[in-house]
């Protein structure tokens, strides 16, 4: 998945350009930056690439989710529906705003189950956050219909699926707001960084101000800018944006490599009768960042995962026993282990997690193996890997 595998002259040129110019901050210093605006250039590229009216660069994918929610008015006591399978940043962002994460089951897309989403909606629901995990997507038509029917926001966390599409629309551009991560292990990277995209001008202006201490960014005198509302510091630097600017221009190259390597692996595993693959909704195309397949039982999946590791097949994850990505291991959330006192709304709102079980999610995650797709593999590498994986799975089945 990571674009860092193919760092080259393009990335070095953009970074050196910033260092030679000497202005590392994305705002201000107009008089001495000599027209160098890497962040603005990258935002323009994001708008073009993802067919959206507005893009706001920020410091991380976690910041992007936080800002997207805040920009649309999500706050204290509001409920945000999210999946059991995601990254811990999803609930962190919600709780940072005083809102309550409502976890619901996934389906065989490995993303939100629309039936579970609709059952979880209450008068306090402010948003549904679909997380396009491991390169693919949820049933976006169904999720959009539910959100429209109940007048709630649809937030897309497309941090792991940049470059995927649904019925011709780039993932991230379909909901009210979309979020990307450009950390070190994303398809395109800034080292650290993220972005919020939207077609809603109000949400964009809110994101622009909120991510920079509430600055309105009007005029050329930063010290004279007003603060229409409170904000925080979620800025990206020009150095980080420079890396991302080079990388986004290479996104088609990266996606083609992912698709090629993914297809070789998938075709090999498809020869095994008991192996099935995640469902991609009709009209959807994955980013091919991960290959996700199901095995018949939890025990078989655990044994395959163990054998992959023992035989040098790296980058394949069994998320059922993963500390970062699945509800089973999120004891710090279930037990509310916080450095500081949490708001009473959050304490009360999360009591359900002490007894809540997610058998449907367990059914899918327990049998799933998720293998990241590297860009730097040679065709010889990928074919040898595929052969070894097939041999291991077959021997355990």
N, C-alpha and C positions, 0 to 999 in steps of 0.2 A: 504493500500500500504506500509506503512513504516516498515522496518526491526527493527526499534527501539522498536517496540511493544514487541519483543521477545528477548531483550537483556538478556544475561545470562553469564554463567561461561566462555564460549569460548571468548567472547569479553573482559571480565575482565582479563583473562589470558594474552591476547596479549598486552593490555594496561599496565598492571603491568610489563610485560617483558620489555617494553620500559622505564618505570619509574625507574625500578631497574637498568637497564643498564645505564640510564642517558643521552643518546644522542637522542635529540628530532629532530634534523635536518636530513634531508634525505641524504645530501651530506657531504663528508669530515669526519674528525675525525676517520680515519681508525684505528689508533693505539690504541684507547681506547673504541671502540664500540663493541669489542669482537665478531665480525662477525654478529651483529644484523643489518639487512637491511629489515625492514618491507615494505618499498615502493617497493624495488626490488622484494620481494616475491609476493606482490600483483600484480605488473605488470606481472610477470610470470603466475600467476593464471588467470589474465584477458586474456592473450594471449591464454591460454589453453581453457578457458571457451568459448571464442568468436571466436575461430578458426582463429586467425589472427596472423600475423608475429610480429607485434610491438604494444606495449602499452606504453603510457606516462601518468603517474599520474600528476594531477595538482590540483590547490586549489579549484576549483568549476566547475560546469557545464558551467557557463558563460565563465570562463577561457578556458574551453575545446573548445567551439565553436569559441572563438576569436583566439585561437592558431591553430585550424584546418584550419581556413581561412587564417591566416597569413602564416602558413607553406606551403600552396599551392600557395602563392604569391598574394593573394587578397589584394587590397589596394586602394589608393586614386582614386576616380572616377569610379571604377569598380561597376557594378551592380550585386547584389545577389538577386535572386528570393526566396521569403519566403512566408509562408501562412498567412492568416488573423487570423487564430486561432493558437496560440502558447503561449509562455511566453514572456514578454517584453525583456528578455535576448537575444532573437534572433536578434532584430533590434539593441539592444545596442552593441552587439559584432560586427556586421557589421559596424556600425557607428564609433566604436572605432578605426577602421582601416582606416577610411576616405572613406569607400565604401558606396554605396547607397542601402538601402533595397527597393526592389520592391515587394510590397504585391500583391498577387493574390488570387483568390477564392479557397475555398476548395470544395470537393464533399461529397458524403455520406459516405466516409471512415473517414471523419473529418480531412483529411490531404489534401495535394496539389492535385488539379485537373489537370491532365496532359494536358488537352486541354487548360486550362488557362495558364499553364506554357509555353507551346509552343508559344502562342500568345504574351507573354510578353518578349520573347527573342529578344534582339537587339545586335548590334555589341559590345556594352559595357558589355554584360552579361559575367560574369566570373564564376559564380557558381549558382547551384540550391540547396537550402537547404530544404530538406524534414524533417519535424518535426513529429516524430511518436508519436502523442499525445494520452494520456489516454490509453496506453497499446497496441495500435494496429498500423497499418502501412498503407502507401499509396500503389498505384499500382507500385511496384518497377520495374517490367519489362518495363512498359511504360515510367517511369521516366529515367531509364537507357538508353533506346533507344533514347529518346529526347536528353539527355546529350551527348551521343555518336555522334548523327547526327550533333549537333551544336558545338561539341568539347568544352564543358564546364564541370566543375567539378560537381560531385554529392556529397554533404555533408549530412550525416545522423545525425540528432539530435535525438538520441534514449534515451534521458534522462528520459522520462516517460514510456519507454517500454522495459526496460532491461529484458531479458529472452524471449522476443517474437521472433518468427522465420518467415522467408519467404522462402518457397520451401527448407526447411532444413537448411537454413543459418541464423545464429543469426542476429537480427537487430543490426545495427551498423557496421557490417562487410561487407555490400554489396556495399556501395558507395566508393568513393576514400578515404574518411576519415569518421570515426564515432565518436560520442561524447556521453559521459555518465555524469550524475550527481549523486553524492553520498551525497547530502545534507540530512537534518534531516528527510525529508518526502519522500524519495525515497525507492524503494523496498529493496535495500541494501544501507546502509548509512555508511559514515565516520564521520558524524556530519557536516563537510563541506569537499567537495572534488569533483573531476571529473577525467575524463580520455579521452584521444584521442587514437583511435586505427586505424591502417592502415596496408596494405600490401606493401606500397610504402616506401622503405628505406630512400629516400631523404626527404620525408615529415616527417618521424619519426625523423630523425636526426635534421631537422629544429625545430620540436616541442620540442625535448630534449634540444636544445640550447636556443631557444627563451624563453622558460618558466623559465629559470634560468639566466637572464641577459646576454645571449649570450655565456655562458661558454661552452667550447667544451667537458668537462668531460673526457679529456684524461690524463692518469697518476694518481698518488696518491697524488699530491701536488696541492690543489685547488688554491693556490696563484700563481702557475706557469701556470695555464691553459690559453689558448688564447681565444679570442673572435672573431670568424669568422664574426660575424655580430651583430647588435644591438639586444638587447632582453629586457625583463622585468621580474619582479618577480611574477611568478604564481606557486610557489612551494607549495607542500603539506608537512605537517609535519609527522614525524614518528608516533606520537600519533594518528593522523587521519587515517593514513594508517593501523595502527594496528587494529583499529575497523573494517575497510573495509576488512582486511585480514580474520578476523573471519567471517564476514558476507558473503563474496562471497562463502565461503565453505558451507554456509547454503542456498544458492540460490535455489537449487532444492526443499528443504523443504518449502521455502517461496512460490515458484511458485505452488507447489501442494496445499498448503492452499488457495492461491488466486483462483485457478481453482475450488476447491471444493465449496468455499463460493460464487463465481461468478455464478456457475452453479445452485445452489439452488435459488438465486435471479432471474436469467434469466428465469428459468423454470416457476417460479411463475408468473412473468410479462408476459410471452409468452401466458398465458391463456386469456389475455385481447385482443380482436380482433383489437382495434385501436392502440395498441402499436407495433412499429416496432423497429428494432435494426440496429445499424451502420453496414455498409458493410465491411467485412473483405475480402481482395482480395483472389482469389483462390490460394491455396497453403500456405496461411498465418495462423499462429496461434498466437493469442493474448498472452500477458503476464498475462492477467486477472487482471490487476491492477485496472481497472475501468470497470463498466458496463454502457454502453451508449445506451440510447433508445430514440426514437422519439415519440412525441405526434402529434395529427393532426394539431394544430395551435399554434401560439405564445402565445395567451391568455391562452389557456389550460395549456401550459407548465409553464407559469408564476404562474398560480393558483396552480398547483401541487407543484411547488417549494416552494411557500409560505406555503402551507399546510404541506409539509414535515417538514419544520422548526418549525412550530407551534405544531407539534405532535411528536417532538423529533427524527425525522429521520435526523441525522447529516451526514455530508460528502457528500451531494448531491448538485451538482452545476448546476445553469442555467447560462451558460457563456455569454449569450446575454447581461446580465446586470453586468458582472464581470469586475472589473477595471484592472486586471492583464493579462487576457488571450485572449481578443478579441478586434479587431480594433475599435469598436464603442466607447470605453472608453479611448482610447489612445490619449487624447487631448495634453499631453505633447510632443508626437511625431508629431502630426499634426501641432501644433503651434510652434514647435522647441524651447521648453522652456529649455534653456541650461544655465548652470552657466558660460560658457565661449563662446566666438565667435566660431561658427561652420565654417568649410571650405565652400567656395563658391560652390564647387561641390555638397556638401550635401544639402545646401540651395536650389540650383537650382533643384537638382535631386528629392527632396521631395515635390516640389510645387504641384505635381499631387494629393497629399493626401488631399489638401484643398477642392477639389471638387469630388474626386473619391468616388463612391458608390460600394457596394459589395452585390447586391441583392441575388446572389446565396448562398453566405456564410450566410447571414441573414436567408435565408430559412432553412438552416440546423441547424445552431446554435440556432436560435430562437425557434425551436421545440425540441431541445435536452436537456435531463437531464443526467448528468454524475455523477455516484455514485462511490466513491472510495471503494475499497474492503479491509477491515481490516483483519489482520492476527490473531488477538486475540479473535475474535468472537467464542463462542461455537456454536455447532449445534443448540441448543435451541435458542440462541440469533439470529442466522441468519434466522431461520424459523419464529420466531416472527416478525422480521423486514420485511421479505418478505410478511407475511400476512397483516401487517399494510400498507405497500406500495401499495399492490394490492387493499386494501379497499379504500385508499385515492384516487388513480387514478380512480378507478371505480366510486366513488361518484362524481368526478368532470366531468368525461366524460358523 
